[in-house]
């Protein structure tokens, strides 16, 4: 066999910029997909709730109306059934790979974020009010837009109450989490012991999913030694982020 020749490739700034642009497109597309899946989840939840409520009040409906409702049964929608089957297939772990252990019932759950708690409250209120007025249920996108509008119009003192409630529940959660991890000999991160002030609570910064914290627990149960390495990496990243960006020179500075 002949010797393999090594080919040297010089990547100029233009090529690297092109590749980074493609990478950013993938990241943006992934984020768009995540948001779309969240909207699908909300739409399905609203659809099931409204459908069950209509079926529950079927005593005053005619046979024709009941027949129409039966056609709208979520289980009878072919596109929905196909979509759910595909999602189920994609989320199933491949053979040969170890499955993540079932969630420990003793594992504490992270409290809902500020906006999520507000959103949950308002969705229930909006559904109830529209039902009382005989109005049709809002679509998922309409509901999301309405909740966002209500939050923007909410007085700051009422937003402050949501933030304070979140901090109280977060403090309770961290105590339970520390006890849970100590009981199992899992290292506790410094960030989990730090106190959070009300002024540090940003609306958009608290919209992160509670599942991330639960995933961290599940990973810790499998590989507790990884938490120490992960904490060191996070500390290095925080040090880099704390460096203020360099101020660009303007014409006035020259």
Beta strands, then each sheet from edge to edge (+ up, - down):
end
